[in-house]
Amino acid sequence: MTGADGLTVAVTGPTGDIGRSLLGALERSERVTRVLGMARRPFDPGVHGWSKVSYRQGDVLDPESVAALVADADVVVHLAFLIFGNREQTRQVNIRGSRNVFEAVAEAGTRRFVYTSSVAVYGFGDDIPEHVDETVPPHGTEAFYYSAQKAELEALLREILGAAAVDLYILRPVVVAGPDALLLVDSIAKSFQIGGRWPVERNVVKALPWLRPMLPDPGVAMQLVHHDDVANALVAAIEGKGTPGVYNLAAPDPVSLSEVAHALGWRPLPIPQRAVPVAAAAVERLQRFLPQDLAWVNAMRKTLILDTTKARTELGWHPHHSAHATLRETAIAARLQGLV
Ligand SMILES: NC(=O)c1ccc[n+]([C@@H]2O[C@H](COP(=O)([O-])OP(=O)(O)OC[C@H]3O[C@@H](n4cnc5c(N)ncnc54)[C@H](OP(=O)(O)O)[C@@H]3O)[C@@H](O)[C@H]2O)c1
């Protein structure tokens, strides 16, 4: 391990939407001297001109690769995750893979551990208040695999590392967006878009713009956070700012699904909010026959507004990007990449 002034940071899943921004931010951090990344795909940090970052291919399902990654680290950041996929496949990586990481951190005696949970950990039930701070219990929504796994993982994390002498930071971001994080467009919005899904349809839409795809809007608001703002919060945790604990992350201005539709050049399709639980129940019943991504309809059950006072006061975190600006940047990047 390096001394108190020069941190060695190990990152699982650095090739994803959050990881790519994080690597750039760590390269710029004066407190960090070395960054070790691991995920499954090939990745060359040299292409970005990063000198502190080294990368190895490896799978969190392989305990030996995980142990080797964390062995020399002062701080471990766990980002490796499957956000989309079927319930069983995601469970393998998300629960078993994360358990491997938690156990390796306990075994190695790592000084600090940073994990990105999610707004989904609170669940989307009627009993959850609309305004949520970190004292609301993270029970998740059982019918929504992502939410249930996030809740299970936070409990597992406390079980494995709760008694260890490790500074534990758990960040709970809302949907991450921005020009280098197109999940909102590429996966979430596209799961629910009506029309314009296939290249041939998109060509028809270009010729007949009034046939633009539609996005159902049950009237809930959603929060976004820019990938660079999440990276800044992660760096604050990695550097040990504030007290270890749980931190919500969100830009302050919620956006409506109609605004998302307009930004993407689609048409909003207002639907009654009471249609959402009915749709979610249908997806749950027909899950063997329907794409699992439709389970994300659960996230439209209700508006959740995260209170980020704690991140602001303790981590000194201030989002530099509003949700509306982030949405605009995301839509422009999606258009440039031909995604919409
Ligand atoms: N994006 C969001 O809107 C958002 C919001 C809230 C919370 N979060 C949470 O933040 C974390 C990171 O999210 P993200 O948006 O960066 O996800 P992402 O873009 O899907 O990236 C996931 C990362 O995990 C790696 N990975 C997946 N399976 C792996 C395995 N078996 N072994 C090793 N690496 C593996 C992927 O690389 P390979 O495919 O190359 O292995 C990639 O680097 C997740 O826990 C997610 O739930 C994300």
The ligand as a Gaussian input file, in Angstrom:
#p B3LYP/6-31G(d) Opt

LIG

0 1
 N      -26.028000       4.503000     -14.572000
 C      -26.960000       4.849000     -13.702000
 O      -27.947000       5.515000     -14.042000
 C      -26.820000       4.464000     -12.254000
 C      -27.670000       5.080000     -11.313000
 C      -27.568000       4.711000      -9.973000
 C      -26.663000       3.746000      -9.582000
 N      -25.853000       3.155000     -10.523000
 C      -24.937000       2.097000     -10.069000
 O      -23.589000       2.456000     -10.311000
 C      -22.827000       1.278000     -10.637000
 C      -22.099000       1.487000     -11.957000
 O      -23.078000       1.810000     -12.931000
 P      -22.705000       2.188000     -14.442000
 O      -23.777000       3.086000     -14.913000
 O      -21.305000       2.604000     -14.564000
 O      -22.944000       0.777000     -15.114000
 P      -22.478000       0.303000     -16.571000
 O      -22.242000       1.445000     -17.467000
 O      -23.446000      -0.749000     -16.981000
 O      -21.059000      -0.372000     -16.260000
 C      -20.978000      -1.563000     -15.534000
 C      -19.529000      -1.921000     -15.354000
 O      -19.466000      -3.199000     -14.716000
 C      -18.575000      -4.028000     -15.438000
 N      -18.966000      -5.418000     -15.235000
 C      -20.170000      -5.991000     -15.479000
 N      -20.119000      -7.290000     -15.174000
 C      -18.867000      -7.534000     -14.708000
 C      -18.202000      -8.688000     -14.240000
 N      -18.819000      -9.890000     -14.175000
 N      -16.911000      -8.594000     -13.845000
 C      -16.270000      -7.406000     -13.904000
 N      -16.842000      -6.268000     -14.342000
 C      -18.130000      -6.348000     -14.738000
 C      -18.730000      -3.558000     -16.881000
 O      -17.630000      -3.881000     -17.699000
 P      -17.557000      -5.217000     -18.599000
 O      -18.888000      -5.354000     -19.256000
 O      -16.438000      -4.950000     -19.530000
 O      -17.237000      -6.331000     -17.647000
 C      -18.748000      -2.040000     -16.663000
 O      -17.424000      -1.582000     -16.478000
 C      -23.824000       0.121000     -10.607000
 O      -23.805000      -0.483000      -9.352000
 C      -25.160000       0.806000     -10.828000
 O      -26.230000       0.071000     -10.286000
 C      -25.910000       3.492000     -11.837000

